[in-house]
Amino acid sequence: MKVHKLVEGTEHAWYVLGRDSERTESVIDTNEYLIVGENEALFCDPGGTEIFPQVVSAVSGILPLEKIRHFLCSHQDPDVFSSLPLWMGLCPEATIHLSWVWKTFVAHYGHEYVDRFQTLPDEGGRIYLGRREFEFVPAHYLHSSGNIHLYDPALKVLFTGDVGAALLPEGTTSLFVEDFGQHVSYMEAFHRRWMPSERARDVWLERVRALEIDFLCPQHGSIFRGEDVGKFLDWFAGLSLGSATA
């Protein structure tokens, strides 16, 4: 599994974990994002049970696991956080942040840990790592009815879950979009199928276009950076959603 320091500031840094060469072909590839502050860390969508050994090994090379105090569970899918009970055993002080919609569903991954769930209202919310503030950004119906993204205004990073996701060809190694025109072919069918609401898309776009974003980071596929962030937002704005027939 590749570990890459995405961006670093004076008080925290973002890491991305992905391109797992040990992953079985029957398991979809995912990106995991770790935000490391001076004394604590936040882990966005740490992944499913099947890849837990690779992820925990990679994270252990970055920081002591007990410093992970927060997890974001962006939505209910098993590739997001079916590894919940495994992580809770290693991170006894951690809180899980998720939409209120999915509290009783995600509890199926480990009901004994529901007292550590911090449910978020539909309008999102805010969280601090040290002095740095982060924003939980609503992204409902893209593709989940209770979906949460995370924005870092200091380092201008937006974690977007399945928005911007792509199904890359086997053997792809780059963590970043290198040719936007070609990359569209890897994500178009996914977005037509999994993003059912153009109204929800437009609400989300209005919100995120007001943010300064240098890195747009999906859970699957490649990361958009620089000019490719704007290219993705423009492309997504013009896409006919919920239109896949196969």
C-alpha positions as CSV (number, residue, x, y, z in Angstrom):
1,M,0.0,0.0,0.0
2,K,1.4,3.4,-1.0
3,V,1.7,6.1,1.7
4,H,2.0,9.6,0.4
5,K,2.2,12.9,2.4
6,L,-0.4,14.9,0.5
7,V,0.3,18.3,2.0
8,E,1.8,19.7,5.2
9,G,1.2,22.9,7.2
10,T,2.7,24.3,10.4
11,E,0.4,22.3,12.7
12,H,-0.9,19.3,10.7
13,A,-0.5,17.2,7.6
14,W,-2.6,15.1,5.3
15,Y,-1.6,11.6,4.3
16,V,-3.2,9.4,1.6
17,L,-3.0,5.6,1.6
18,G,-3.9,3.7,-1.5
19,R,-2.9,1.6,-4.5
20,D,-2.8,-1.5,-2.4
21,S,-0.8,-4.1,-4.4
22,E,-1.8,-6.8,-1.9
23,R,-5.5,-6.2,-2.4
24,T,-7.5,-9.1,-3.9
25,E,-9.1,-8.2,-7.3
26,S,-12.6,-9.0,-5.8
27,V,-12.3,-6.0,-3.4
28,I,-12.7,-2.5,-4.8
29,D,-9.6,-0.3,-4.3
30,T,-10.0,2.6,-1.8
31,N,-8.1,5.7,-0.7
32,E,-7.8,6.3,3.1
33,Y,-7.0,9.8,4.3
34,L,-5.2,10.5,7.6
35,I,-4.9,14.0,9.1
36,V,-2.1,14.2,11.7
37,G,-1.9,17.0,14.2
38,E,0.6,17.6,16.9
39,N,-1.2,15.4,19.5
40,E,-4.0,13.7,17.7
41,A,-5.2,12.5,14.3
42,L,-8.4,12.2,12.4
43,F,-8.9,9.2,9.9
44,C,-11.4,9.6,7.0
45,D,-13.1,6.4,5.9
46,P,-10.4,4.0,7.1
47,G,-11.7,1.1,5.0
48,G,-13.2,-2.3,5.2
49,T,-12.3,-5.4,7.1
50,E,-10.6,-7.0,4.1
51,I,-7.9,-4.4,3.9
52,F,-7.5,-3.7,7.6
53,P,-4.1,-5.4,8.0
54,Q,-2.5,-3.4,5.2
55,V,-4.0,-0.1,6.4
56,V,-3.0,-0.6,10.0
57,S,0.5,-1.5,9.0
58,A,0.7,1.7,6.8
59,V,-0.7,3.9,9.5
60,S,1.6,2.5,12.2
61,G,4.5,3.8,10.1
62,I,3.1,7.4,10.4
63,L,2.1,7.7,14.1
64,P,1.2,5.6,17.2
65,L,-2.3,4.3,16.7
66,E,-3.6,5.5,20.0
67,K,-3.2,9.1,18.7
68,I,-6.1,8.5,16.3
69,R,-8.9,10.3,18.3
70,H,-11.4,10.8,15.5
71,F,-12.8,8.8,12.6
72,L,-15.1,10.1,9.9
73,C,-17.5,7.6,8.5
74,S,-18.8,9.5,5.5
75,H,-21.6,7.1,4.8
76,Q,-22.8,3.5,5.5
77,D,-21.0,1.4,2.8
78,P,-18.8,-1.5,4.0
79,D,-15.7,-0.3,2.2
80,V,-16.0,2.9,4.3
81,F,-15.8,1.4,7.8
82,S,-16.7,-2.2,8.2
83,S,-13.4,-2.4,10.1
84,L,-14.9,-0.4,12.9
85,P,-14.5,-3.0,15.8
86,L,-10.9,-3.6,14.8
87,W,-10.0,0.1,14.9
88,M,-11.9,0.6,18.2
89,G,-9.8,-2.0,19.9
90,L,-6.6,-0.2,18.8
91,C,-7.9,3.4,19.4
92,P,-9.7,3.3,22.8
93,E,-10.1,7.1,23.0
94,A,-11.5,7.6,19.5
95,T,-14.9,9.1,18.5
96,I,-16.7,8.1,15.3
97,H,-18.3,11.0,13.5
98,L,-21.2,10.1,11.1
99,S,-24.6,11.3,9.9
100,W,-27.4,10.7,12.3
101,V,-29.1,8.8,9.4
102,W,-26.7,5.9,9.6
103,K,-26.2,5.5,13.4
104,T,-28.3,2.3,13.7
105,F,-27.1,0.9,10.4
106,V,-23.3,1.4,11.1
107,A,-24.0,-0.2,14.5
108,H,-24.3,-3.5,12.7
109,Y,-20.5,-3.3,12.3
110,G,-20.0,-3.1,16.1
111,H,-23.0,-2.2,18.2
112,E,-20.9,-2.3,21.4
113,Y,-19.2,0.9,20.2
114,V,-22.3,3.1,19.7
115,D,-21.5,5.1,22.8
116,R,-18.5,6.4,20.9
117,F,-20.6,7.6,17.9
118,Q,-20.9,11.4,17.5
119,T,-23.9,11.9,15.1
120,L,-23.9,14.9,12.8
121,P,-27.0,16.9,11.9
122,D,-28.0,17.3,8.2
123,E,-26.3,20.7,8.1
124,G,-22.9,19.2,9.1
125,G,-20.7,20.8,11.7
126,R,-17.2,21.6,12.8
127,I,-14.3,19.9,14.6
128,Y,-10.9,21.0,15.9
129,L,-7.6,19.3,15.8
130,G,-5.6,21.4,18.2
131,R,-6.2,25.0,17.0
132,R,-7.1,24.0,13.5
133,E,-10.8,24.0,12.5
134,F,-12.3,21.6,10.0
135,E,-15.8,21.6,8.5
136,F,-18.1,18.6,8.1
137,V,-19.7,19.4,4.7
138,P,-23.2,17.9,3.8
139,A,-23.3,15.9,0.6
140,H,-26.6,14.1,1.0
141,Y,-27.8,11.9,-1.8
142,L,-24.3,11.9,-3.4
143,H,-24.7,8.9,-3.3
144,S,-25.9,8.3,0.2
145,S,-29.0,9.8,1.8
146,G,-26.8,10.7,4.8
147,N,-23.4,11.7,3.4
148,I,-20.7,13.9,4.9
149,H,-17.5,15.3,3.4
150,L,-14.6,17.1,5.3
151,Y,-13.0,20.4,4.4
152,D,-9.7,21.8,5.7
153,P,-9.6,25.6,5.1
154,A,-6.0,25.9,6.3
155,L,-4.5,23.5,3.7
156,K,-7.4,23.8,1.2
157,V,-8.2,20.1,1.1
158,L,-11.7,18.7,0.5
159,F,-12.4,15.0,1.2
160,T,-15.3,14.0,-1.0
161,G,-16.1,10.4,-0.4
162,D,-17.6,8.9,-3.6
163,V,-17.9,12.3,-5.4
164,G,-15.1,12.3,-7.9
165,A,-14.6,8.6,-7.6
166,A,-13.2,6.6,-10.5
167,L,-12.8,3.0,-11.3
168,L,-9.2,2.9,-12.6
169,P,-7.6,0.3,-14.8
170,E,-5.7,-2.4,-12.9
171,G,-2.0,-1.5,-12.6
172,T,-2.6,2.2,-12.2
173,T,0.0,3.6,-9.8
174,S,-0.4,7.3,-9.7
175,L,-2.3,8.8,-6.9
176,F,-3.2,12.0,-8.9
177,V,-5.1,12.7,-12.0
178,E,-2.6,13.1,-14.8
179,D,-4.8,13.5,-17.9
180,F,-8.3,14.9,-17.0
181,G,-9.8,14.1,-20.4
182,Q,-8.8,10.5,-20.2
183,H,-9.8,10.3,-16.5
184,V,-13.4,11.2,-17.4
185,S,-13.8,7.7,-19.0
186,Y,-13.0,6.1,-15.6
187,M,-15.5,8.1,-13.6
188,E,-18.4,8.9,-15.9
189,A,-20.4,5.7,-15.7
190,F,-19.8,5.6,-11.9
191,H,-21.3,9.0,-11.4
192,R,-24.2,8.4,-13.7
193,R,-25.1,5.3,-11.8
194,W,-24.4,6.2,-8.2
195,M,-25.3,9.9,-8.1
196,P,-29.1,9.9,-8.5
197,S,-30.0,13.6,-7.8
198,E,-29.1,16.6,-9.9
199,R,-30.7,18.9,-7.4
200,A,-28.5,17.5,-4.6
201,R,-25.5,17.8,-6.9
202,D,-26.3,21.5,-7.6
203,V,-26.7,22.3,-3.9
204,W,-23.4,20.6,-3.2
205,L,-21.7,22.5,-6.0
206,E,-22.9,25.8,-4.8
207,R,-21.5,25.1,-1.4
208,V,-18.1,23.8,-2.5
209,R,-17.5,26.4,-5.2
210,A,-17.4,29.0,-2.4
211,L,-14.4,27.1,-0.8
212,E,-10.8,27.4,-1.7
213,I,-9.7,23.9,-2.8
214,D,-6.2,22.9,-3.9
215,F,-6.9,19.1,-3.5
216,L,-10.2,17.3,-4.0
217,C,-9.8,13.8,-2.6
218,P,-12.3,11.0,-3.4
219,Q,-12.5,7.6,-1.7
220,H,-11.8,5.8,-5.0
221,G,-9.5,6.6,-7.9
222,S,-7.2,9.6,-8.3
223,I,-6.9,12.9,-6.5
224,F,-7.7,16.2,-8.3
225,R,-5.2,19.0,-7.7
226,G,-4.7,22.5,-9.0
227,E,-6.7,23.3,-12.2
228,D,-8.1,19.8,-12.3
229,V,-10.3,20.7,-9.2
230,G,-12.2,23.3,-11.3
231,K,-12.3,21.0,-14.3
232,F,-14.0,18.3,-12.2
233,L,-16.5,20.7,-10.7
234,D,-17.4,22.0,-14.2
235,W,-17.7,18.5,-15.6
236,F,-19.8,17.3,-12.7
237,A,-22.1,20.3,-13.1
238,G,-23.0,19.3,-16.7
239,L,-23.4,15.5,-16.1
240,S,-26.8,13.9,-16.4
241,L,-27.2,11.9,-13.2
242,G,-29.2,8.8,-12.4
243,S,-29.1,8.0,-16.1
244,A,-27.1,4.7,-16.3
245,T,-29.1,1.8,-17.7
246,A,-26.6,-1.0,-17.0
